[in-house]
Amino acid sequence: MRSLLLASFLLGGSVAACAQAPTPPYDPNVAHRSIQALQLWPELQGELVLPNGDYLLLALRGERAASGAGSVDRSLGVDTRRARVAYEHFGSATWSYGATVQLVGNGSGTSVIPEILLRHRSPIFGAVTFGQRLSLERNFAASGIAPPLGSGPDGQTWTRLRVDLEKLLPLGSDVTGLALRPRLSYEASTHLRLQKATNDPDERTIQYTSLRGEVGVRLSPSLDFTPWFAYQTAYQQNLVFTDATGTIPVSGGKVNAIYPTVGLDVRFTLLPSGNKADRKQLPTQH
């Protein structure tokens, strides 16, 4: 009985101590994590290989939150619709450059996002390929339209740097046949402004990152698909709101909004007549 009383006393004291522990004050200088709803991003790609090895790409993607409120206009069952056209020229075995244009639409309007890019890919540690992709893009949208995830609002110029590691694992004797392509990539993006005006809002140094892991499956030189998972993070600098006294911050400041994302890229490739079937094809994350 004494043991039960002592245990009850200690447990009650512990609970009371926890209940009386003060809540730490909100600090707007500390980054607060906010996990968002799971995103589902299926994409269909068509790639036309030119006789010189360059390619033209058309990609159609739907983006949808798996739970929670989505876009007001959920056409085709998705919140955001994205169409992308790309051209890339291979100047050498390791360097290429090109341009893309994206058309992004949701329930509130449409954005047009042109981009220029420079890419370098070379082997390291034998069969592992190390890739780097540097690009510059600008968003053109109607006033008041929320920017798509990973892009800035109307009139902003963004620069992106992506690095990745991948390895091609043939599963048969035919080097152009069935194969797996495990790959890990990391991308960081930021708003590019050469000089900050006095009335410009404060921003984080990096506004967006994406850590992506995938396993591509090449069925043939003309057909492959890639399931992938990514942690996409938007680094926000919001206005700070205070309590009724106007002195204690209760919200705002730095927020890291994390978007776990599951995707599936399906790609069809049209090859020219000749010997381009064994060319070094890029990952589906162009």
Secondary structure, 3 states (H helix, E strand, C coil): CHHHHHHHHHHHHHHHHHHHCCCCCCCCCCCEEEECCCEEEEEEEEEEECCCCCEEEEEEEEEEECCCCCCCCCHHHCCEEEEEEEEEEECCCCEEEEEEEEEEEECCEEEEEEEEEEEEEEEECCCEEEEEEEEEEECEECCCCCCCCCCCCCCCEEEEEEEEEEECEECCCCCCCCEEEEEEEEEEEEECCCCCCCCCCCCCCCCEEEEEEEEEEEEECCEEEEEEEEEEEEEEEEEEEECCCCCCEEEEEEEEEEEEEEEEEEEEEECCCCCHHHCCCCCCCC
